[in-house]
Amino acid sequence: MRLTEKLQGVVPGECLGRLSDRFHVIGNIAILSLAPELASYKKVIAGAVLSSGKSIHTVLNKTTKLQGERRVAGFELLAGSSNTDTVHREFGFLYRLDVTRVFFNSHLAHERMRVSAQVMEGEDVLVPFSGVGPFAIPLAARGAHVVALEKNREACLYLAENARLNRVDKMVAIINADAFQMAKLLRKDFHRAVIPAPYGEDGILETVLTLVKSGGRLHFYTFKKLHQIEPLKKSYEDMGLEVMQARRCGNVAPAVSRWVFDLAKY
Ligand SMILES: C[S@@+](CC[C@H](N)C(=O)[O-])C[C@H]1O[C@@H](n2cnc3c(N)ncnc32)[C@H](O)[C@@H]1O
């Protein structure tokens, strides 16, 4: 039964219209983003989510947008266990994480598989902004030698555990550092780079470019409005890149989407 159906007669109709049946689930944690009008019904809504039979143990309400360098939102506990450490399963891979301490977005699952499907065994692949590993680990499972770089120390600890959990720890080298210092830390011959850059950090592309071989591939994630895409393609071509594909992969704000550019370095 849909959430709003379950709450018919419990939450007044005009408020119920502000509630979505869809909510983000990471591992056994449900994450709601309740409209202010629903504040007095938070507990009853959370109770309905907890009993939705989706093996949910904890219901959180997002109280802020993603913030800070770690890209983590603020949360309030509405129902269930206060333990926010969980294991998320995605296409057979396991990711342990604490949703209140590290970034994770389960909506990019198909996109992550799309990219890892392009990787050949033996490739050297660079993943800056690697988080707890949802790009790095499928790439390593395809036989790539992955260098994963992440500034959030807790995310690196989870990444190390997740590499072991998924039996790819021998294929993933983890560097706890600032991606903008990469050129000083790394050798310059990666076959591929996968760059899930945080909002507004597009400047990283120039740094990554110096680390990728000629003929190499880049998958660059950025946040843009539709009218910015054609000029951006032109600027990448001016940087000596071929734009193989530009795809939208999720909306993040009104008129602003996450885009991925598959690029080839001449
Ligand atoms: C948008 S998240 C992507 C995480 C991961 N790739 C994923 O898809 O779940 C960006 C990540 O970059 C990290 N980060 C932010 N600024 C950084 C920097 N200057 N150097 C390295 N990592 C950084 C954050 O801690 C966060 O884990």
The ligand as an SDF file (V2000), in Angstrom:
LIG
                    3D

 27 29  0  0  0  0  0  0  0  0999 V2000
   29.4830   14.1390   -4.5010 C   0  0  0  0  0  0  0  0  0  0  0  0
   30.4030   13.2140   -3.3600 S   0  0  0  0  0  0  0  0  0  0  0  0
   30.7650   11.7680   -4.3320 C   0  0  0  0  0  0  0  0  0  0  0  0
   31.1590   10.5910   -3.4950 C   0  0  0  0  0  0  0  0  0  0  0  0
   31.1450    9.2440   -4.2320 C   0  0  0  0  0  0  0  0  0  0  0  0
   31.8970    9.2830   -5.4480 N   0  0  0  0  0  0  0  0  0  0  0  0
   29.7160    8.8080   -4.4960 C   0  0  0  0  0  0  0  0  0  0  0  0
   29.2640    8.8300   -5.6480 O   0  0  0  0  0  0  0  0  0  0  0  0
   29.0620    8.3930   -3.5300 O   0  0  0  0  0  0  0  0  0  0  0  0
   31.8930   14.0790   -3.2630 C   0  0  0  0  0  0  0  0  0  0  0  0
   32.9370   13.4940   -2.3350 C   0  0  0  0  0  0  0  0  0  0  0  0
   34.1060   14.2880   -2.4890 O   0  0  0  0  0  0  0  0  0  0  0  0
   34.7310   14.5070   -1.2340 C   0  0  0  0  0  0  0  0  0  0  0  0
   35.4800   15.7550   -1.3770 N   0  0  0  0  0  0  0  0  0  0  0  0
   35.0120   17.0290   -1.3250 C   0  0  0  0  0  0  0  0  0  0  0  0
   36.0110   17.9020   -1.5580 N   0  0  0  0  0  0  0  0  0  0  0  0
   37.1370   17.1480   -1.7830 C   0  0  0  0  0  0  0  0  0  0  0  0
   38.4840   17.4620   -2.1270 C   0  0  0  0  0  0  0  0  0  0  0  0
   38.8990   18.7350   -2.2820 N   0  0  0  0  0  0  0  0  0  0  0  0
   39.3510   16.4450   -2.3190 N   0  0  0  0  0  0  0  0  0  0  0  0
   38.9510   15.1500   -2.2000 C   0  0  0  0  0  0  0  0  0  0  0  0
   37.6840   14.7740   -1.8600 N   0  0  0  0  0  0  0  0  0  0  0  0
   36.8020   15.7700   -1.6710 C   0  0  0  0  0  0  0  0  0  0  0  0
   33.5850   14.5530   -0.2450 C   0  0  0  0  0  0  0  0  0  0  0  0
   34.0220   14.1920    1.0410 O   0  0  0  0  0  0  0  0  0  0  0  0
   32.6100   13.5130   -0.8550 C   0  0  0  0  0  0  0  0  0  0  0  0
   32.8350   12.2290   -0.3230 O   0  0  0  0  0  0  0  0  0  0  0  0
  1  2  1  0
  2  3  1  0
  2 10  1  0
  3  4  1  0
  4  5  1  0
  5  6  1  0
  5  7  1  0
  7  8  2  0
  7  9  1  0
 10 11  1  0
 11 12  1  0
 11 26  1  0
 12 13  1  0
 13 14  1  0
 13 24  1  0
 14 15  1  0
 14 23  1  0
 15 16  2  0
 16 17  1  0
 17 18  1  0
 17 23  2  0
 18 19  1  0
 18 20  2  0
 20 21  1  0
 21 22  2  0
 22 23  1  0
 24 25  1  0
 24 26  1  0
 26 27  1  0
M  CHG  2   2   1   9  -1
M  END
$$$$
